[in-house]
Amino acid sequence: MAFYAFYVIAIIILILHFTGWLKRNNLEWLILLLAVAVFPIVIFVR
């Protein structure tokens, strides 16, 4: 279940990134956090 929740959050972050919402609100660091979190989530949750 957590695996699918992570993917939903990742998709939402990517949509916000490409629409420019993250940059306007100074939240671009979420993209870096997402990139760092992908590998452990995929390896350990799956």
PQR file of N, CA, C, O and H, with PARSE charges and radii, in Angstrom:
ATOM      1  N   MET A   1       0.834  -1.197   0.000 -0.4000 1.5000
ATOM      2  CA  MET A   1       0.000   0.000   0.000 -0.0000 2.0000
ATOM      3  C   MET A   1       0.878   1.261   0.000  0.5500 1.7000
ATOM      4  O   MET A   1       0.599   2.216  -0.725 -0.5500 1.4000
ATOM      5  N   ALA A   2       1.931   1.258   0.810 -0.4000 1.5000
ATOM      6  CA  ALA A   2       2.822   2.421   0.874 -0.0000 2.0000
ATOM      7  C   ALA A   2       3.525   2.636  -0.458  0.5500 1.7000
ATOM      8  O   ALA A   2       3.843   3.767  -0.827 -0.5500 1.4000
ATOM      9  H   ALA A   2       2.158   0.482   1.399  0.4000 1.0000
ATOM     10  N   PHE A   3       3.767   1.542  -1.178 -0.4000 1.5000
ATOM     11  CA  PHE A   3       4.403   1.628  -2.486 -0.0000 2.0000
ATOM     12  C   PHE A   3       3.543   2.444  -3.447  0.5500 1.7000
ATOM     13  O   PHE A   3       4.054   3.298  -4.171 -0.5500 1.4000
ATOM     14  H   PHE A   3       3.509   0.623  -0.878  0.4000 1.0000
ATOM     15  N   TYR A   4       2.245   2.181  -3.453 -0.4000 1.5000
ATOM     16  CA  TYR A   4       1.337   2.909  -4.344 -0.0000 2.0000
ATOM     17  C   TYR A   4       1.124   4.349  -3.883  0.5500 1.7000
ATOM     18  O   TYR A   4       0.976   5.249  -4.710 -0.5500 1.4000
ATOM     19  H   TYR A   4       1.830   1.488  -2.865  0.4000 1.0000
ATOM     20  N   ALA A   5       1.107   4.569  -2.582 -0.4000 1.5000
ATOM     21  CA  ALA A   5       0.973   5.929  -2.057 -0.0000 2.0000
ATOM     22  C   ALA A   5       2.172   6.775  -2.453  0.5500 1.7000
ATOM     23  O   ALA A   5       2.032   7.955  -2.773 -0.5500 1.4000
ATOM     24  H   ALA A   5       1.226   3.838  -1.911  0.4000 1.0000
ATOM     25  N   PHE A   6       3.362   6.160  -2.429 -0.4000 1.5000
ATOM     26  CA  PHE A   6       4.558   6.889  -2.836 -0.0000 2.0000
ATOM     27  C   PHE A   6       4.449   7.322  -4.296  0.5500 1.7000
ATOM     28  O   PHE A   6       4.784   8.456  -4.638 -0.5500 1.4000
ATOM     29  H   PHE A   6       3.476   5.202  -2.169  0.4000 1.0000
ATOM     30  N   TYR A   7       3.984   6.421  -5.152 -0.4000 1.5000
ATOM     31  CA  TYR A   7       3.863   6.768  -6.564 -0.0000 2.0000
ATOM     32  C   TYR A   7       2.832   7.861  -6.800  0.5500 1.7000
ATOM     33  O   TYR A   7       3.035   8.703  -7.675 -0.5500 1.4000
ATOM     34  H   TYR A   7       3.712   5.500  -4.874  0.4000 1.0000
ATOM     35  N   VAL A   8       1.751   7.879  -6.065 -0.4000 1.5000
ATOM     36  CA  VAL A   8       0.748   8.936  -6.191 -0.0000 2.0000
ATOM     37  C   VAL A   8       1.361  10.275  -5.795  0.5500 1.7000
ATOM     38  O   VAL A   8       1.154  11.277  -6.479 -0.5500 1.4000
ATOM     39  H   VAL A   8       1.586   7.195  -5.354  0.4000 1.0000
ATOM     40  N   ILE A   9       2.107  10.298  -4.702 -0.4000 1.5000
ATOM     41  CA  ILE A   9       2.762  11.535  -4.265 -0.0000 2.0000
ATOM     42  C   ILE A   9       3.800  11.979  -5.289  0.5500 1.7000
ATOM     43  O   ILE A   9       3.916  13.169  -5.580 -0.5500 1.4000
ATOM     44  H   ILE A   9       2.275   9.483  -4.147  0.4000 1.0000
ATOM     45  N   ALA A  10       4.555  11.028  -5.836 -0.4000 1.5000
ATOM     46  CA  ALA A  10       5.568  11.361  -6.841 -0.0000 2.0000
ATOM     47  C   ALA A  10       4.926  11.969  -8.092  0.5500 1.7000
ATOM     48  O   ALA A  10       5.451  12.938  -8.643 -0.5500 1.4000
ATOM     49  H   ALA A  10       4.461  10.061  -5.599  0.4000 1.0000
ATOM     50  N   ILE A  11       3.832  11.429  -8.533 -0.4000 1.5000
ATOM     51  CA  ILE A  11       3.143  11.960  -9.719 -0.0000 2.0000
ATOM     52  C   ILE A  11       2.623  13.361  -9.453  0.5500 1.7000
ATOM     53  O   ILE A  11       2.714  14.235 -10.316 -0.5500 1.4000
ATOM     54  H   ILE A  11       3.406  10.642  -8.086  0.4000 1.0000
ATOM     55  N   ILE A  12       2.078  13.581  -8.262 -0.4000 1.5000
ATOM     56  CA  ILE A  12       1.586  14.922  -7.914 -0.0000 2.0000
ATOM     57  C   ILE A  12       2.735  15.928  -7.896  0.5500 1.7000
ATOM     58  O   ILE A  12       2.587  17.042  -8.399 -0.5500 1.4000
ATOM     59  H   ILE A  12       2.004  12.872  -7.561  0.4000 1.0000
ATOM     60  N   ILE A  13       3.878  15.548  -7.321 -0.4000 1.5000
ATOM     61  CA  ILE A  13       5.037  16.447  -7.283 -0.0000 2.0000
ATOM     62  C   ILE A  13       5.515  16.763  -8.695  0.5500 1.7000
ATOM     63  O   ILE A  13       5.846  17.911  -8.990 -0.5500 1.4000
ATOM     64  H   ILE A  13       3.998  14.643  -6.913  0.4000 1.0000
ATOM     65  N   LEU A  14       5.556  15.764  -9.569 -0.4000 1.5000
ATOM     66  CA  LEU A  14       5.992  16.006 -10.942 -0.0000 2.0000
ATOM     67  C   LEU A  14       5.034  16.916 -11.695  0.5500 1.7000
ATOM     68  O   LEU A  14       5.472  17.776 -12.460 -0.5500 1.4000
ATOM     69  H   LEU A  14       5.288  14.831  -9.329  0.4000 1.0000
ATOM     70  N   ILE A  15       3.748  16.741 -11.491 -0.4000 1.5000
ATOM     71  CA  ILE A  15       2.768  17.619 -12.140 -0.0000 2.0000
ATOM     72  C   ILE A  15       2.948  19.053 -11.656  0.5500 1.7000
ATOM     73  O   ILE A  15       2.929  19.989 -12.456 -0.5500 1.4000
ATOM     74  H   ILE A  15       3.392  16.042 -10.869  0.4000 1.0000
ATOM     75  N   LEU A  16       3.123  19.225 -10.351 -0.4000 1.5000
ATOM     76  CA  LEU A  16       3.330  20.571  -9.810 -0.0000 2.0000
ATOM     77  C   LEU A  16       4.628  21.181 -10.319  0.5500 1.7000
ATOM     78  O   LEU A  16       4.711  22.393 -10.519 -0.5500 1.4000
ATOM     79  H   LEU A  16       3.138  18.465  -9.702  0.4000 1.0000
ATOM     80  N   HIS A  17       5.639  20.346 -10.528 -0.4000 1.5000
ATOM     81  CA  HIS A  17       6.910  20.838 -11.053 -0.0000 2.0000
ATOM     82  C   HIS A  17       6.745  21.357 -12.485  0.5500 1.7000
ATOM     83  O   HIS A  17       7.200  22.454 -12.809 -0.5500 1.4000
ATOM     84  H   HIS A  17       5.572  19.361 -10.366  0.4000 1.0000
ATOM     85  N   PHE A  18       6.093  20.566 -13.336 -0.4000 1.5000
ATOM     86  CA  PHE A  18       5.971  20.945 -14.739 -0.0000 2.0000
ATOM     87  C   PHE A  18       4.982  22.085 -14.962  0.5500 1.7000
ATOM     88  O   PHE A  18       5.054  22.766 -15.985 -0.5500 1.4000
ATOM     89  H   PHE A  18       5.723  19.675 -13.073  0.4000 1.0000
ATOM     90  N   THR A  19       4.070  22.302 -14.033 -0.4000 1.5000
ATOM     91  CA  THR A  19       3.172  23.455 -14.164 -0.0000 2.0000
ATOM     92  C   THR A  19       3.802  24.731 -13.608  0.5500 1.7000
ATOM     93  O   THR A  19       3.268  25.821 -13.811 -0.5500 1.4000
ATOM     94  H   THR A  19       4.012  21.749 -13.202  0.4000 1.0000
ATOM     95  N   GLY A  20       4.934  24.606 -12.907 -0.4000 1.5000
ATOM     96  CA  GLY A  20       5.625  25.775 -12.372 -0.0000 2.0000
ATOM     97  C   GLY A  20       5.197  26.158 -10.971  0.5500 1.7000
ATOM     98  O   GLY A  20       5.693  27.145 -10.427 -0.5500 1.4000
ATOM     99  H   GLY A  20       5.368  23.721 -12.742  0.4000 1.0000
ATOM    100  N   TRP A  21       4.301  25.413 -10.382 -0.4000 1.5000
ATOM    101  CA  TRP A  21       3.794  25.747  -9.054 -0.0000 2.0000
ATOM    102  C   TRP A  21       4.883  25.652  -7.993  0.5500 1.7000
ATOM    103  O   TRP A  21       4.943  26.482  -7.087 -0.5500 1.4000
ATOM    104  H   TRP A  21       3.898  24.611 -10.825  0.4000 1.0000
ATOM    105  N   LEU A  22       5.747  24.639  -8.104 -0.4000 1.5000
ATOM    106  CA  LEU A  22       6.802  24.482  -7.109 -0.0000 2.0000
ATOM    107  C   LEU A  22       7.787  25.645  -7.145  0.5500 1.7000
ATOM    108  O   LEU A  22       8.226  26.121  -6.097 -0.5500 1.4000
ATOM    109  H   LEU A  22       5.698  23.965  -8.841  0.4000 1.0000
ATOM    110  N   LYS A  23       8.132  26.099  -8.331 -0.4000 1.5000
ATOM    111  CA  LYS A  23       9.089  27.205  -8.455 -0.0000 2.0000
ATOM    112  C   LYS A  23       8.495  28.500  -7.906  0.5500 1.7000
ATOM    113  O   LYS A  23       9.183  29.271  -7.238 -0.5500 1.4000
ATOM    114  H   LYS A  23       7.776  25.712  -9.182  0.4000 1.0000
ATOM    115  N   ARG A  24       7.235  28.732  -8.187 -0.4000 1.5000
ATOM    116  CA  ARG A  24       6.586  29.956  -7.683 -0.0000 2.0000
ATOM    117  C   ARG A  24       6.528  29.978  -6.164  0.5500 1.7000
ATOM    118  O   ARG A  24       6.594  31.046  -5.557 -0.5500 1.4000
ATOM    119  H   ARG A  24       6.676  28.106  -8.730  0.4000 1.0000
ATOM    120  N   ASN A  25       6.407  28.822  -5.553 -0.4000 1.5000
ATOM    121  CA  ASN A  25       6.293  28.742  -4.093 -0.0000 2.0000
ATOM    122  C   ASN A  25       7.590  28.324  -3.415  0.5500 1.7000
ATOM    123  O   ASN A  25       7.601  27.975  -2.234 -0.5500 1.4000
ATOM    124  H   ASN A  25       6.353  27.954  -6.047  0.4000 1.0000
ATOM    125  N   ASN A  26       8.694  28.361  -4.178 -0.4000 1.5000
ATOM    126  CA  ASN A  26      10.029  28.060  -3.652 -0.0000 2.0000
ATOM    127  C   ASN A  26      10.092  26.663  -3.017  0.5500 1.7000
ATOM    128  O   ASN A  26      10.648  26.487  -1.933 -0.5500 1.4000
ATOM    129  H   ASN A  26       8.685  28.644  -5.137  0.4000 1.0000
ATOM    130  N   LEU A  27       9.514  25.679  -3.707 -0.4000 1.5000
ATOM    131  CA  LEU A  27       9.496  24.311  -3.204 -0.0000 2.0000
ATOM    132  C   LEU A  27      10.194  23.337  -4.153  0.5500 1.7000
ATOM    133  O   LEU A  27       9.879  22.147  -4.162 -0.5500 1.4000
ATOM    134  H   LEU A  27       9.062  25.822  -4.588  0.4000 1.0000
ATOM    135  N   GLU A  28      11.139  23.836  -4.950 -0.4000 1.5000
ATOM    136  CA  GLU A  28      11.835  22.974  -5.901 -0.0000 2.0000
ATOM    137  C   GLU A  28      12.642  21.879  -5.201  0.5500 1.7000
ATOM    138  O   GLU A  28      12.996  20.881  -5.830 -0.5500 1.4000
ATOM    139  H   GLU A  28      11.395  24.803  -4.943  0.4000 1.0000
ATOM    140  N   TRP A  29      12.934  22.048  -3.924 -0.4000 1.5000
ATOM    141  CA  TRP A  29      13.690  21.045  -3.192 -0.0000 2.0000
ATOM    142  C   TRP A  29      12.924  19.731  -3.091  0.5500 1.7000
ATOM    143  O   TRP A  29      13.515  18.686  -2.818 -0.5500 1.4000
ATOM    144  H   TRP A  29      12.647  22.858  -3.413  0.4000 1.0000
ATOM    145  N   LEU A  30      11.599  19.779  -3.312 -0.4000 1.5000
ATOM    146  CA  LEU A  30      10.818  18.546  -3.278 -0.0000 2.0000
ATOM    147  C   LEU A  30      11.224  17.589  -4.394  0.5500 1.7000
ATOM    148  O   LEU A  30      11.148  16.371  -4.226 -0.5500 1.4000
ATOM    149  H   LEU A  30      11.119  20.627  -3.534  0.4000 1.0000
ATOM    150  N   ILE A  31      11.654  18.132  -5.533 -0.4000 1.5000
ATOM    151  CA  ILE A  31      12.116  17.286  -6.638 -0.0000 2.0000
ATOM    152  C   ILE A  31      13.376  16.531  -6.214  0.5500 1.7000
ATOM    153  O   ILE A  31      13.510  15.341  -6.498 -0.5500 1.4000
ATOM    154  H   ILE A  31      11.716  19.121  -5.669  0.4000 1.0000
ATOM    155  N   LEU A  32      14.290  17.210  -5.543 -0.4000 1.5000
ATOM    156  CA  LEU A  32      15.507  16.541  -5.064 -0.0000 2.0000
ATOM    157  C   LEU A  32      15.175  15.486  -4.007  0.5500 1.7000
ATOM    158  O   LEU A  32      15.752  14.398  -4.003 -0.5500 1.4000
ATOM    159  H   LEU A  32      14.181  18.177  -5.313  0.4000 1.0000
ATOM    160  N   LEU A  33      14.257  15.812  -3.126 -0.4000 1.5000
ATOM    161  CA  LEU A  33      13.838  14.857  -2.112 -0.0000 2.0000
ATOM    162  C   LEU A  33      13.199  13.630  -2.759  0.5500 1.7000
ATOM    163  O   LEU A  33      13.433  12.500  -2.328 -0.5500 1.4000
ATOM    164  H   LEU A  33      13.789  16.695  -3.129  0.4000 1.0000
ATOM    165  N   LEU A  34      12.405  13.854  -3.777 -0.4000 1.5000
ATOM    166  CA  LEU A  34      11.776  12.744  -4.499 -0.0000 2.0000
ATOM    167  C   LEU A  34      12.823  11.867  -5.171  0.5500 1.7000
ATOM    168  O   LEU A  34      12.725  10.640  -5.136 -0.5500 1.4000
ATOM    169  H   LEU A  34      12.215  14.771  -4.127  0.4000 1.0000
ATOM    170  N   ALA A  35      13.818  12.489  -5.779 -0.4000 1.5000
ATOM    171  CA  ALA A  35      14.865  11.728  -6.455 -0.0000 2.0000
ATOM    172  C   ALA A  35      15.667  10.883  -5.463  0.5500 1.7000
ATOM    173  O   ALA A  35      16.027   9.747  -5.774 -0.5500 1.4000
ATOM    174  H   ALA A  35      13.897  13.485  -5.808  0.4000 1.0000
ATOM    175  N   VAL A  36      15.945  11.414  -4.292 -0.4000 1.5000
ATOM    176  CA  VAL A  36      16.688  10.675  -3.283 -0.0000 2.0000
ATOM    177  C   VAL A  36      15.842   9.545  -2.699  0.5500 1.7000
ATOM    178  O   VAL A  36      16.375   8.498  -2.332 -0.5500 1.4000
ATOM    179  H   VAL A  36      15.653  12.336  -4.040  0.4000 1.0000
ATOM    180  N   ALA A  37      14.549   9.746  -2.611 -0.4000 1.5000
ATOM    181  CA  ALA A  37      13.661   8.759  -1.986 -0.0000 2.0000
ATOM    182  C   ALA A  37      13.267   7.618  -2.912  0.5500 1.7000
ATOM    183  O   ALA A  37      12.800   6.584  -2.435 -0.5500 1.4000
ATOM    184  H   ALA A  37      14.116  10.596  -2.909  0.4000 1.0000
ATOM    185  N   VAL A  38      13.438   7.771  -4.208 -0.4000 1.5000
ATOM    186  CA  VAL A  38      12.954   6.753  -5.145 -0.0000 2.0000
ATOM    187  C   VAL A  38      13.627   5.407  -4.916  0.5500 1.7000
ATOM    188  O   VAL A  38      12.938   4.393  -4.815 -0.5500 1.4000
ATOM    189  H   VAL A  38      13.817   8.611  -4.595  0.4000 1.0000
ATOM    190  N   PHE A  39      14.933   5.370  -4.832 -0.4000 1.5000
ATOM    191  CA  PHE A  39      15.634   4.095  -4.767 -0.0000 2.0000
ATOM    192  C   PHE A  39      15.349   3.310  -3.490  0.5500 1.7000
ATOM    193  O   PHE A  39      15.047   2.120  -3.588 -0.5500 1.4000
ATOM    194  H   PHE A  39      15.493   6.195  -4.914  0.4000 1.0000
ATOM    195  N   PRO A  40      15.425   3.899  -2.308 -0.5600 1.5000
ATOM    196  CA  PRO A  40      15.096   3.104  -1.116  0.2800 2.0000
ATOM    197  C   PRO A  40      13.642   2.624  -1.099  0.5500 1.7000
ATOM    198  O   PRO A  40      13.359   1.509  -0.663 -0.5500 1.4000
ATOM    199  N   ILE A  41      12.738   3.459  -1.567 -0.4000 1.5000
ATOM    200  CA  ILE A  41      11.332   3.057  -1.577 -0.0000 2.0000
ATOM    201  C   ILE A  41      11.136   1.861  -2.489  0.5500 1.7000
ATOM    202  O   ILE A  41      10.470   0.897  -2.112 -0.5500 1.4000
ATOM    203  H   ILE A  41      12.968   4.365  -1.921  0.4000 1.0000
ATOM    204  N   VAL A  42      11.704   1.912  -3.675 -0.4000 1.5000
ATOM    205  CA  VAL A  42      11.539   0.826  -4.639 -0.0000 2.0000
ATOM    206  C   VAL A  42      12.200  -0.450  -4.126  0.5500 1.7000
ATOM    207  O   VAL A  42      11.646  -1.538  -4.288 -0.5500 1.4000
ATOM    208  H   VAL A  42      12.245   2.695  -3.981  0.4000 1.0000
ATOM    209  N   ILE A  43      13.369  -0.333  -3.513 -0.4000 1.5000
ATOM    210  CA  ILE A  43      14.103  -1.520  -3.058 -0.0000 2.0000
ATOM    211  C   ILE A  43      13.461  -2.143  -1.817  0.5500 1.7000
ATOM    212  O   ILE A  43      13.276  -3.359  -1.768 -0.5500 1.4000
ATOM    213  H   ILE A  43      13.819   0.550  -3.382  0.4000 1.0000
ATOM    214  N   PHE A  44      13.120  -1.328  -0.816 -0.4000 1.5000
ATOM    215  CA  PHE A  44      12.695  -1.883   0.460 -0.0000 2.0000
ATOM    216  C   PHE A  44      11.191  -2.094   0.592  0.5500 1.7000
ATOM    217  O   PHE A  44      10.773  -2.987   1.328 -0.5500 1.4000
ATOM    218  H   PHE A  44      13.270  -0.340  -0.857  0.4000 1.0000
ATOM    219  N   VAL A  45      10.377  -1.322  -0.080 -0.4000 1.5000
ATOM    220  CA  VAL A  45       8.936  -1.456   0.081 -0.0000 2.0000
ATOM    221  C   VAL A  45       8.369  -2.541  -0.819  0.5500 1.7000
ATOM    222  O   VAL A  45       7.366  -3.173  -0.488 -0.5500 1.4000
ATOM    223  H   VAL A  45      10.717  -0.596  -0.678  0.4000 1.0000
ATOM    224  N   ARG A  46       9.008  -2.751  -1.944 -0.4000 1.5000
ATOM    225  CA  ARG A  46       8.474  -3.716  -2.901 -0.0000 2.0000
ATOM    226  C   ARG A  46       8.684  -5.109  -2.482  0.5500 1.7000
ATOM    227  O   ARG A  46       8.285  -6.033  -3.190 -0.5500 1.4000
ATOM    228  H   ARG A  46       9.823  -2.238  -2.213  0.4000 1.0000
TER
END
